[in-house]
Amino acid sequence: MYVPPPHAVDHTQIRSMVEAIGAAELVTTAADGYPVATLLPILWRGDTVVAHMARANPHWRELSDDQPALLVVTGPQAYVSPSWYAAKAEHGRVVPTWNYTSAHLTGRLTVHDDPEWLLHAVTDLTDRHEGHRAQPWAVDDAPAAFVAGQLRGIVGISMRVERVEGKAKLSQNRSTADRADVVHGLRQEGVPGAAAVARAMDADAT
């Protein structure tokens, strides 16, 4: 990942980003040399990421233990118009850009087919996303035989994380006035991604 110094984020910020987003594109290289990617819900605990994918997905058959892999976690992103900058009226030397946050986790995979491992992984993932609800759903709310059948339809994936990279490109190279103009412009766009980038820029400024 190309990370200029103004856009660097530390390990704690990267973990918070991954926790908040909760999903990543698993990217590996297939036997034919071409990349393959699947979006997966993930949990990152310690030095291990846990996930699962549908058994019907041929991607997992391309995986082997200790195979190198990349997880791409994509945060808010939005187009930034040069027309928002105060500098446009002053000298016109402005161009469009794209603001975003992203994290890359690189490591080696293990494929899991053990029902107990899968149940534990699915339970942890469910608890992560249900825990804040007034009436959270739990895996054991469903009949055990039904859950067992569903587990037969998935394959577990874990990755031992060896390298962590993160980037927050949020107009850090612009003046305070230009950044304020970008935040205002993003809020006027009326689309979720733009509003999320505006919030990320506000948080980055504090």
Contacts in CASP RR format, 6 or more apart in sequence:
PFRMAT RR
TARGET T0000
AUTHOR 0000-0000-0000
METHOD contacts of the structure
MODEL  1
MYVPPPHAVDHTQIRSMVEAIGAAELVTTAADGYPVATLLPILWRGDTVV
AHMARANPHWRELSDDQPALLVVTGPQAYVSPSWYAAKAEHGRVVPTWNY
TSAHLTGRLTVHDDPEWLLHAVTDLTDRHEGHRAQPWAVDDAPAAFVAGQ
LRGIVGISMRVERVEGKAKLSQNRSTADRADVVHGLRQEGVPGAAAVARA
MDADAT
1 102 0 8 1.000
1 104 0 8 1.000
1 165 0 8 1.000
1 166 0 8 1.000
1 167 0 8 1.000
2 167 0 8 1.000
3 165 0 8 1.000
3 166 0 8 1.000
3 167 0 8 1.000
6 172 0 8 1.000
6 173 0 8 1.000
7 167 0 8 1.000
7 168 0 8 1.000
7 169 0 8 1.000
7 170 0 8 1.000
7 172 0 8 1.000
8 166 0 8 1.000
8 167 0 8 1.000
9 17 0 8 1.000
9 101 0 8 1.000
9 166 0 8 1.000
9 167 0 8 1.000
9 168 0 8 1.000
11 164 0 8 1.000
13 166 0 8 1.000
13 168 0 8 1.000
14 103 0 8 1.000
14 164 0 8 1.000
14 165 0 8 1.000
14 166 0 8 1.000
15 44 0 8 1.000
17 73 0 8 1.000
17 75 0 8 1.000
17 101 0 8 1.000
17 103 0 8 1.000
17 166 0 8 1.000
18 24 0 8 1.000
18 42 0 8 1.000
18 44 0 8 1.000
18 73 0 8 1.000
18 103 0 8 1.000
18 105 0 8 1.000
19 44 0 8 1.000
21 73 0 8 1.000
21 74 0 8 1.000
21 75 0 8 1.000
22 41 0 8 1.000
22 42 0 8 1.000
22 43 0 8 1.000
22 73 0 8 1.000
22 128 0 8 1.000
23 39 0 8 1.000
23 40 0 8 1.000
23 41 0 8 1.000
23 42 0 8 1.000
23 73 0 8 1.000
24 39 0 8 1.000
24 40 0 8 1.000
24 42 0 8 1.000
24 49 0 8 1.000
24 51 0 8 1.000
24 71 0 8 1.000
24 72 0 8 1.000
24 73 0 8 1.000
24 105 0 8 1.000
25 37 0 8 1.000
25 38 0 8 1.000
25 39 0 8 1.000
25 40 0 8 1.000
25 71 0 8 1.000
25 72 0 8 1.000
25 74 0 8 1.000
26 37 0 8 1.000
26 38 0 8 1.000
26 39 0 8 1.000
26 40 0 8 1.000
26 51 0 8 1.000
26 53 0 8 1.000
26 59 0 8 1.000
26 69 0 8 1.000
26 70 0 8 1.000
26 71 0 8 1.000
26 157 0 8 1.000
27 35 0 8 1.000
27 36 0 8 1.000
27 37 0 8 1.000
27 69 0 8 1.000
27 70 0 8 1.000
27 71 0 8 1.000
27 72 0 8 1.000
28 35 0 8 1.000
28 36 0 8 1.000
28 37 0 8 1.000
28 59 0 8 1.000
28 62 0 8 1.000
28 63 0 8 1.000
28 67 0 8 1.000
28 68 0 8 1.000
28 69 0 8 1.000
28 70 0 8 1.000
28 109 0 8 1.000
29 35 0 8 1.000
29 36 0 8 1.000
30 36 0 8 1.000
30 62 0 8 1.000
31 62 0 8 1.000
36 59 0 8 1.000
36 62 0 8 1.000
37 59 0 8 1.000
37 72 0 8 1.000
38 53 0 8 1.000
38 57 0 8 1.000
38 59 0 8 1.000
40 51 0 8 1.000
40 52 0 8 1.000
40 53 0 8 1.000
40 157 0 8 1.000
41 51 0 8 1.000
41 52 0 8 1.000
41 125 0 8 1.000
41 129 0 8 1.000
42 49 0 8 1.000
42 50 0 8 1.000
42 51 0 8 1.000
42 71 0 8 1.000
42 73 0 8 1.000
43 49 0 8 1.000
43 50 0 8 1.000
43 51 0 8 1.000
43 121 0 8 1.000
43 124 0 8 1.000
43 125 0 8 1.000
43 128 0 8 1.000
44 105 0 8 1.000
44 161 0 8 1.000
46 161 0 8 1.000
47 160 0 8 1.000
47 161 0 8 1.000
48 158 0 8 1.000
48 159 0 8 1.000
48 160 0 8 1.000
48 161 0 8 1.000
49 71 0 8 1.000
49 105 0 8 1.000
49 158 0 8 1.000
49 159 0 8 1.000
49 161 0 8 1.000
50 121 0 8 1.000
50 124 0 8 1.000
50 125 0 8 1.000
50 156 0 8 1.000
50 157 0 8 1.000
50 158 0 8 1.000
51 121 0 8 1.000
51 156 0 8 1.000
51 157 0 8 1.000
51 158 0 8 1.000
51 159 0 8 1.000
52 118 0 8 1.000
52 121 0 8 1.000
52 122 0 8 1.000
52 125 0 8 1.000
52 154 0 8 1.000
52 155 0 8 1.000
52 156 0 8 1.000
52 157 0 8 1.000
53 59 0 8 1.000
53 60 0 8 1.000
53 154 0 8 1.000
53 155 0 8 1.000
53 156 0 8 1.000
53 157 0 8 1.000
54 153 0 8 1.000
54 154 0 8 1.000
54 155 0 8 1.000
55 152 0 8 1.000
55 153 0 8 1.000
55 154 0 8 1.000
55 155 0 8 1.000
56 153 0 8 1.000
60 111 0 8 1.000
60 155 0 8 1.000
60 156 0 8 1.000
60 157 0 8 1.000
63 69 0 8 1.000
63 109 0 8 1.000
63 111 0 8 1.000
63 157 0 8 1.000
64 109 0 8 1.000
64 111 0 8 1.000
65 109 0 8 1.000
65 110 0 8 1.000
65 111 0 8 1.000
66 108 0 8 1.000
66 109 0 8 1.000
66 110 0 8 1.000
67 108 0 8 1.000
67 109 0 8 1.000
68 106 0 8 1.000
68 107 0 8 1.000
68 108 0 8 1.000
68 109 0 8 1.000
69 106 0 8 1.000
69 107 0 8 1.000
69 108 0 8 1.000
69 109 0 8 1.000
69 159 0 8 1.000
70 104 0 8 1.000
70 105 0 8 1.000
70 106 0 8 1.000
70 107 0 8 1.000
71 104 0 8 1.000
71 105 0 8 1.000
71 106 0 8 1.000
71 159 0 8 1.000
72 102 0 8 1.000
72 103 0 8 1.000
72 104 0 8 1.000
73 102 0 8 1.000
73 103 0 8 1.000
73 104 0 8 1.000
73 105 0 8 1.000
74 100 0 8 1.000
74 101 0 8 1.000
74 102 0 8 1.000
75 100 0 8 1.000
75 101 0 8 1.000
75 102 0 8 1.000
75 196 0 8 1.000
76 100 0 8 1.000
76 101 0 8 1.000
76 193 0 8 1.000
76 196 0 8 1.000
76 197 0 8 1.000
76 199 0 8 1.000
76 200 0 8 1.000
77 98 0 8 1.000
77 99 0 8 1.000
77 100 0 8 1.000
77 101 0 8 1.000
77 193 0 8 1.000
77 197 0 8 1.000
78 98 0 8 1.000
78 99 0 8 1.000
78 100 0 8 1.000
78 186 0 8 1.000
78 189 0 8 1.000
78 191 0 8 1.000
78 193 0 8 1.000
78 194 0 8 1.000
78 196 0 8 1.000
78 197 0 8 1.000
79 96 0 8 1.000
79 98 0 8 1.000
79 194 0 8 1.000
80 96 0 8 1.000
80 97 0 8 1.000
80 98 0 8 1.000
80 99 0 8 1.000
80 171 0 8 1.000
80 182 0 8 1.000
80 186 0 8 1.000
81 96 0 8 1.000
81 185 0 8 1.000
82 88 0 8 1.000
82 92 0 8 1.000
82 94 0 8 1.000
82 95 0 8 1.000
82 96 0 8 1.000
84 178 0 8 1.000
84 181 0 8 1.000
84 182 0 8 1.000
84 184 0 8 1.000
84 185 0 8 1.000
85 94 0 8 1.000
85 174 0 8 1.000
85 178 0 8 1.000
85 181 0 8 1.000
85 182 0 8 1.000
86 175 0 8 1.000
86 177 0 8 1.000
86 178 0 8 1.000
86 181 0 8 1.000
87 93 0 8 1.000
87 94 0 8 1.000
87 175 0 8 1.000
87 178 0 8 1.000
88 94 0 8 1.000
97 169 0 8 1.000
97 171 0 8 1.000
98 169 0 8 1.000
99 169 0 8 1.000
99 170 0 8 1.000
99 171 0 8 1.000
99 182 0 8 1.000
99 197 0 8 1.000
99 201 0 8 1.000
100 167 0 8 1.000
100 169 0 8 1.000
100 197 0 8 1.000
101 166 0 8 1.000
101 167 0 8 1.000
101 168 0 8 1.000
101 169 0 8 1.000
101 170 0 8 1.000
101 200 0 8 1.000
102 166 0 8 1.000
102 167 0 8 1.000
103 164 0 8 1.000
103 165 0 8 1.000
103 166 0 8 1.000
103 167 0 8 1.000
104 163 0 8 1.000
104 164 0 8 1.000
104 165 0 8 1.000
104 166 0 8 1.000
105 159 0 8 1.000
105 161 0 8 1.000
105 163 0 8 1.000
105 164 0 8 1.000
106 161 0 8 1.000
106 162 0 8 1.000
106 163 0 8 1.000
106 164 0 8 1.000
106 165 0 8 1.000
107 159 0 8 1.000
107 160 0 8 1.000
107 161 0 8 1.000
107 162 0 8 1.000
107 163 0 8 1.000
108 159 0 8 1.000
108 160 0 8 1.000
108 162 0 8 1.000
109 157 0 8 1.000
109 158 0 8 1.000
109 159 0 8 1.000
110 157 0 8 1.000
110 158 0 8 1.000
110 159 0 8 1.000
110 160 0 8 1.000
111 155 0 8 1.000
111 156 0 8 1.000
111 157 0 8 1.000
112 118 0 8 1.000
112 121 0 8 1.000
112 155 0 8 1.000
112 156 0 8 1.000
112 157 0 8 1.000
112 158 0 8 1.000
113 155 0 8 1.000
113 156 0 8 1.000
115 148 0 8 1.000
115 151 0 8 1.000
115 152 0 8 1.000
117 156 0 8 1.000
118 151 0 8 1.000
118 154 0 8 1.000
118 156 0 8 1.000
119 139 0 8 1.000
119 147 0 8 1.000
119 151 0 8 1.000
121 156 0 8 1.000
122 139 0 8 1.000
122 151 0 8 1.000
122 154 0 8 1.000
123 138 0 8 1.000
123 139 0 8 1.000
126 137 0 8 1.000
126 138 0 8 1.000
126 139 0 8 1.000
127 136 0 8 1.000
127 138 0 8 1.000
130 136 0 8 1.000
130 137 0 8 1.000
130 138 0 8 1.000
139 147 0 8 1.000
140 147 0 8 1.000
142 150 0 8 1.000
168 200 0 8 1.000
168 204 0 8 1.000
170 197 0 8 1.000
170 200 0 8 1.000
170 201 0 8 1.000
170 204 0 8 1.000
171 178 0 8 1.000
171 179 0 8 1.000
171 182 0 8 1.000
171 201 0 8 1.000
172 204 0 8 1.000
174 182 0 8 1.000
179 201 0 8 1.000
179 205 0 8 1.000
182 198 0 8 1.000
182 201 0 8 1.000
183 198 0 8 1.000
183 201 0 8 1.000
183 202 0 8 1.000
185 194 0 8 1.000
185 198 0 8 1.000
186 194 0 8 1.000
186 195 0 8 1.000
186 197 0 8 1.000
186 198 0 8 1.000
186 201 0 8 1.000
187 194 0 8 1.000
187 195 0 8 1.000
187 198 0 8 1.000
189 195 0 8 1.000
END
